[in-house]
């Protein structure tokens, strides 16, 4: 592999004294390295460096005795052997902050990986920061509009809050995240940071290209810890991204949009590190410190008196099991949980959001207003009644239902199709032009459907459109061409090719 080139940073005076902080390797077990120091032990989270070119980075995680520390390597350990000298840098892992990092793609060490020049005139800060105290936190609740109908109407996001996109493999988490970036980054005056934890390098390259062509890269930072990198690197890349976000919030007083793909990979990296360190796993093989590690990351995402960090996180759910400890622990930190359904994805209803399993703490009359709240409740009630009637329809047929129940089914099916939406990020796959819909237009469309204004319109006329005014009425033509979803195929099924 290509050796890591560490950026040049100022070194403290005490570290410049020769031989004061030199140790030697006494054991190497994969990514776990034991180092002996004769003078004094380095502190926890201190970075050690070894190798001919100091290319091997090791973070101290435990002090075993008076002279021995155990660390996890953040780089591959090829070439490391017993007896090799190790240098104590006297400082933790540092992340670059400042305006020069905008429009760049970085790794966990602050190296540029976009084939551009190295960073210059940047500050370096420790990735281990404490969450803002309660006295500095803002208590205002503001809605964050996304342009996606299903989210804005049923699951409004919070400015300065945390939203999670939950789903198994292939249901469209990454595509929905990319669409949110496209719709929100261009309208926001603040900075945006995309953090890829344990994801494919192909997705990073595609996202970089899409953001560059959309003209939003100038206010965006991308930082990646790819899935082929050691677990220590993947475990710390989220902390590095948060350090950058905190700089823009606290120093430049800007609102920050932090996008994380995928938070499950952060937990998984912590599980690997815990196992390598020899800790006894807890339930289902997860590390016993999972709750503390996740809280240390999530609690730093907050809105303060100087700015806000709004976070949207993709969360992979193993085997679609929402009782998995990783999903359960993540749920408790979020202000909105957007659950993606494999069944809806198989029916071609994209975005495949399940409105009955998803929820948002912002969906209250005091935040969104009485009109919006009552409409959202009526939509949920209609969809819930339809869900209960599905078994009867499957066994006896639609004709056996009462007239009122048939009307409920007709409204629900039209609502389901109206809440689908063509995405800008999938235009090349679907051939449908992407559309962003304002909250007012989304509410207007849902209200008119619930009022049976479109009961004589075929269901397919409401599928994959933007505003309700785009519906093709009988006897009229419309520029929007789309097909109804079916159980066997979908014209919009391409998002599964993007996701993990």
FITI-750594 format. One line per field, with one value per residue (C-alpha): residue number from 0; residue in one letter; z, y, x. Coordinates in steps of 0.02 Angstrom, whole numbers. Each point is the difference from the previous one (the first is absolute). Layout:
num <- NUM|...
residu <- A|...
zz <- Z|...
yy <- Y|...
xx <- X|...
END
This chain:
num <- 0|1|2|3|4|5|6|7|8|9|10|11|12|13|14|15|16|17|18|19|20|21|22|23|24|25|26|27|28|29|30|31|32|33|34|35|36|37|38|39|40|41|42|43|44|45|46|47|48|49|50|51|52|53|54|55|56|57|58|59|60|61|62|63|64|65|66|67|68|69|70|71|72|73|74|75|76|77|78|79|80|81|82|83|84|85|86|87|88|89|90|91|92|93|94|95|96|97|98|99|100|101|102|103|104|105|106|107|108|109|110|111|112|113|114|115|116|117|118|119|120|121|122|123|124|125|126|127|128|129|130|131|132|133|134|135|136|137|138|139|140|141|142|143|144|145|146|147|148|149|150|151|152|153|154|155|156|157|158|159|160|161|162|163|164|165|166|167|168|169|170|171|172|173|174|175|176|177|178|179|180|181|182|183|184|185|186|187|188|189|190|191|192|193|194|195|196|197|198|199|200|201|202|203|204|205|206|207|208|209|210|211|212|213|214|215|216|217|218|219|220|221|222|223|224|225|226|227|228|229|230|231|232|233|234|235|236|237|238|239|240|241|242|243|244|245|246|247|248|249|250|251|252|253|254|255|256|257|258|259|260|261|262|263|264|265|266|267|268|269|270|271|272|273|274|275|276|277|278|279|280|281|282|283|284|285|286|287|288|289|290|291|292|293|294|295|296|297|298|299|300|301|302|303|304|305|306|307|308|309|310|311|312|313|314|315|316|317|318|319|320|321|322|323|324|325|326|327|328|329|330|331|332|333|334|335|336|337|338|339|340|341|342|343|344|345|346|347|348|349|350|351|352|353|354|355|356|357|358|359|360|361|362|363|364|365|366|367|368|369|370|371|372|373|374|375|376|377|378|379|380|381|382|383|384|385|386|387|388|389|390|391|392|393|394|395|396|397|398|399|400|401|402|403|404|405|406|407|408|409|410|411|412|413|414|415|416|417|418|419|420|421|422|423|424|425|426|427|428|429|430|431|432|433|434|435|436|437|438|439|440|441|442|443|444|445|446|447|448|449|450|451|452|453|454|455|456|457|458|459|460|461|462|463|464|465|466|467|468|469|470|471|472|473|474|475|476|477|478|479|480|481|482|483|484|485|486|487|488|489|490|491|492|493|494|495|496|497|498|499
residu <- X|X|X|X|X|X|X|X|X|X|X|X|X|X|X|X|X|X|X|X|X|X|X|X|X|X|X|X|X|X|X|X|X|X|X|X|X|X|X|X|X|X|X|X|X|X|X|X|X|X|X|X|X|X|X|X|X|X|X|X|X|X|X|X|X|X|X|X|X|X|X|X|X|X|X|X|X|X|X|X|X|X|X|X|X|X|X|X|X|X|X|X|X|X|X|X|X|X|X|X|X|X|X|X|X|X|X|X|X|X|X|X|X|X|X|X|X|X|X|X|X|X|X|X|X|X|X|X|X|X|X|X|X|X|X|X|X|X|X|X|X|X|X|X|X|X|X|X|X|X|X|X|X|X|X|X|X|X|X|X|X|X|X|X|X|X|X|X|X|X|X|X|X|X|X|X|X|X|X|X|X|X|X|X|X|X|X|X|X|X|X|X|X|X|X|X|X|X|X|X|X|X|X|X|X|X|X|X|X|X|X|X|X|X|X|X|X|X|X|X|X|X|X|X|X|X|X|X|X|X|X|X|X|X|X|X|X|X|X|X|X|X|X|X|X|X|X|X|X|X|X|X|X|X|X|X|X|X|X|X|X|X|X|X|X|X|X|X|X|X|X|X|X|X|X|X|X|X|X|X|X|X|X|X|X|X|X|X|X|X|X|X|X|X|X|X|X|X|X|X|X|X|X|X|X|X|X|X|X|X|X|X|X|X|X|X|X|X|X|X|X|X|X|X|X|X|X|X|X|X|X|X|X|X|X|X|X|X|X|X|X|X|X|X|X|X|X|X|X|X|X|X|X|X|X|X|X|X|X|X|X|X|X|X|X|X|X|X|X|X|X|X|X|X|X|X|X|X|X|X|X|X|X|X|X|X|X|X|X|X|X|X|X|X|X|X|X|X|X|X|X|X|X|X|X|X|X|X|X|X|X|X|X|X|X|X|X|X|X|X|X|X|X|X|X|X|X|X|X|X|X|X|X|X|X|X|X|X|X|X|X|X|X|X|X|X|X|X|X|X|X|X|X|X|X|X|X|X|X|X|X|X|X|X|X|X|X|X|X|X|X|X|X|X|X|X|X|X|X|X|X|X|X|X|X|X|X|X|X|X|X|X|X|X|X|X|X|X|X|X
zz <- 0|-24|160|96|-10|162|-14|80|167|138|131|184|79|118|-147|-82|137|-74|80|125|-78|-94|28|-88|-67|108|-87|-161|-20|-157|33|187|51|172|30|146|66|130|47|20|-81|-135|41|-66|-180|-32|-175|-19|-163|-60|-158|-105|-62|155|-112|130|117|165|124|183|72|162|126|51|134|46|-165|-123|-105|-124|-154|-159|-168|-111|-149|-64|107|-138|40|186|109|179|56|-124|74|30|17|119|-87|163|-84|-50|-176|-79|-133|-115|20|-91|-167|-103|31|-95|-168|48|27|149|99|188|14|-99|-159|-162|-104|-144|-98|48|92|185|123|46|130|103|187|83|141|104|-57|183|48|134|-43|25|177|26|36|-178|-88|-91|44|-156|-113|-186|-147|-130|-171|-120|-158|19|21|113|121|7|25|118|75|10|42|135|-26|116|23|-50|-127|-39|-162|56|-117|-55|-155|-164|55|-51|153|-95|-145|120|89|-165|-47|166|-33|-173|61|159|-31|-143|105|159|29|128|-21|-37|53|-68|105|-79|132|-69|-167|-178|-87|-156|93|56|-176|-69|136|-30|-186|30|125|-115|-148|110|50|188|32|49|169|30|81|-26|120|-23|96|-131|33|-50|136|174|132|99|-148|-28|185|6|-165|76|139|-128|-100|158|44|-169|24|173|-71|-127|133|141|-88|-159|72|-149|-8|-44|-89|54|-101|61|-103|92|189|16|-70|142|126|-98|1|189|14|-97|105|160|-57|-50|170|82|81|32|-119|64|-85|-181|-5|22|110|181|-23|-154|87|67|-166|-98|128|-9|-186|-6|146|-89|-134|70|-36|110|16|-139|-130|-30|-59|-88|-29|-116|25|-99|116|-72|89|-1|-77|13|188|88|170|-36|138|-127|-65|175|70|-152|13|172|-66|-146|-18|-158|-52|-184|-28|-176|-41|-110|-43|-65|-96|-84|-52|-81|125|14|116|90|163|115|77|135|71|-21|122|36|162|-102|-58|136|-14|96|-130|-171|34|21|-186|-42|154|-31|-183|44|128|-128|-126|129|49|-181|-34|163|-46|-171|81|109|-151|-106|70|-36|-176|-30|57|-57|-125|-3|-47|171|91|48|-102|137|8|-189|7|135|-108|-153|99|79|-165|-79|149|-11|-182|24|137|-126|-84|-143|66|-76|45|-97|-161|-99|53|-8|-140|112|38|187|95|168|71|126|162|-49|-165|87|129|-135|-101|149|53|-174|-8|170|-61|-143|-132|-100|30|-187|-48|-29|138|-122|-37|177|-9|-12|-16|92|39|-10|-146|-108|5|-170|3|-112|-180|27|-32|116|-28|149|-60|130|28|151|122|1|113|-134|-69|29|-113|149|73|-34|175|60|-107|103|175|118
yy <- 0|180|65|135|171|90|188|112|72|93|-119|44|52|-147|-123|79|-64|-153|-167|68|-84|-147|-176|-165|-127|-156|-85|16|-93|61|179|-12|58|-6|129|14|171|12|184|32|-63|101|53|-88|55|55|-36|-105|-18|-138|-63|61|151|15|-63|-113|92|-79|72|-44|-79|-81|12|-179|33|124|-22|-79|76|-83|91|-28|38|124|-55|-172|-77|-86|11|30|-120|-24|115|139|177|94|190|79|155|68|47|-90|-27|171|57|151|142|164|67|-88|-170|52|-87|-132|-188|-60|-155|-21|75|157|-59|54|-147|100|9|183|90|-26|113|164|134|-111|-21|-171|-52|-157|-113|-35|146|10|33|179|31|17|186|29|-104|78|-54|66|-126|40|-110|-42|-11|-130|7|-184|-18|-153|75|179|-51|-149|7|180|16|115|136|-49|-173|-176|-103|-182|-94|-180|-148|-162|-26|64|104|170|78|68|63|91|75|59|78|92|68|57|87|77|45|118|97|10|140|-100|-135|-183|-147|-175|-139|-171|-134|-170|27|-40|111|-6|92|133|30|10|121|111|7|36|139|78|0|72|145|-29|-66|171|-7|-185|-111|-188|-113|-187|-153|-134|-179|-66|103|-66|9|134|118|-31|23|174|76|50|95|89|54|66|100|87|31|74|124|69|8|78|105|56|-5|-96|-132|-168|-147|-161|-155|-168|-159|-119|13|-190|-13|111|-121|-146|77|24|-183|-52|111|-68|-179|32|78|-160|65|-124|36|30|-40|-63|29|189|88|34|185|25|118|111|6|44|133|78|26|45|123|113|30|146|175|137|188|21|-124|-171|-170|-91|-183|-128|-175|-160|-150|-174|-123|-177|-125|131|-35|162|-82|-14|91|116|62|11|105|116|28|80|143|55|133|-84|-184|-33|-187|-67|-152|-143|-40|176|-3|-164|84|143|132|109|75|-161|88|-95|140|-114|-53|168|144|176|98|157|-63|92|144|117|-17|-32|81|-72|-12|-98|-112|-44|-39|-112|-93|-25|-68|-121|-56|-33|-99|-98|-49|-56|-104|-88|-36|-77|-175|6|64|-139|-137|63|137|187|-28|-76|162|128|160|100|-122|3|189|-13|-123|114|151|-97|-70|172|74|-135|41|188|-16|-78|120|0|37|112|-128|-141|92|-99|-165|41|127|106|178|26|115|90|45|137|-41|103|-92|-168|40|66|-160|-113|104|-8|-189|-24|108|-126|131|-130|-154|-13|16|-162|-40|0|184|41|-108|84|179|159|120|-62|118|-116|-136|-52|22|-113|58|112|-28|37|10|-115|-179|-137|-174|-67|-104|-187|-142|-73|150|183|139|80|-154|62|69|-176|3|145|-63|-110
xx <- 0|49|82|-91|81|-30|-27|128|-57|89|71|2|165|12|-12|151|115|85|-37|-126|-152|71|-65|14|-123|-17|-148|-100|-165|-85|-51|39|175|79|137|122|56|137|-18|-187|-159|-90|-178|-155|-43|180|62|157|96|112|83|144|-100|-111|-140|-81|-120|-52|-126|24|-157|62|142|40|132|138|92|-122|-140|-115|-58|-100|80|-92|105|54|137|99|185|-24|99|58|138|-39|9|-162|-16|-123|-69|-72|-163|-162|-65|-22|-123|22|-125|-24|-60|137|-82|-159|-23|130|-7|103|44|2|176|-42|88|-83|-64|-76|166|14|141|28|-90|83|-38|-114|-15|12|-116|-18|-140|-43|-112|-135|-183|-61|-68|-187|16|61|-131|-146|-177|-88|-87|5|-49|131|-86|71|-106|-48|-189|-6|127|-64|-183|13|176|61|184|67|129|142|-73|49|-97|34|-36|-28|-5|80|107|-67|-150|69|86|150|-108|-117|151|73|-168|-8|175|-53|-158|70|182|-41|-128|103|124|97|130|-36|106|-20|77|17|31|43|-86|51|127|-110|-138|122|62|-178|-54|151|-41|-185|34|129|-120|-139|113|-14|176|68|-89|23|131|11|95|11|54|-26|-51|173|85|42|-139|94|-8|-186|-33|79|-58|-168|88|108|-154|-83|155|-12|-187|28|127|-124|-137|102|132|-89|-177|-68|-134|75|-81|88|-39|63|-3|-4|-16|-14|177|60|-77|71|175|-15|-50|155|113|-77|26|180|32|-61|-159|-140|-146|-175|-166|12|187|-4|126|-52|42|-110|-122|140|92|-157|-50|173|-26|-185|-2|123|-132|-100|-63|74|-15|130|-65|-71|60|-142|40|-76|66|-23|-18|20|-115|73|-122|-140|-5|-48|27|186|98|84|-169|-76|143|-3|-189|18|109|-108|-134|-67|7|-33|-27|21|-107|58|-181|-33|164|-53|-163|95|-58|156|52|-45|-45|-118|-107|-73|169|86|-21|58|-1|-34|-171|-96|-126|114|139|-80|-169|-175|-40|158|-18|-183|35|148|-107|-138|126|71|-175|-48|159|-21|-180|59|137|-129|-111|138|-26|-187|33|127|-121|-171|34|-36|-183|-40|42|-131|-16|87|145|19|12|135|99|-15|62|143|62|-4|91|135|29|-3|132|120|117|127|175|132|134|-85|-45|129|-80|-186|-10|-114|48|31|-116|4|-171|-34|-89|-153|-19|20|-133|-117|17|-35|-151|-77|25|-83|-145|-28|40|96|-110|-38|184|98|124|146|-30|60|156|172|-60|46|-143|-180|-31|105|-134|-62|-188|-107|4|153|185|143|187|34|10|3|-67|-93|100|-25|54|113|91|29|58|85|84|176|33|38|156|68|-29|95
END
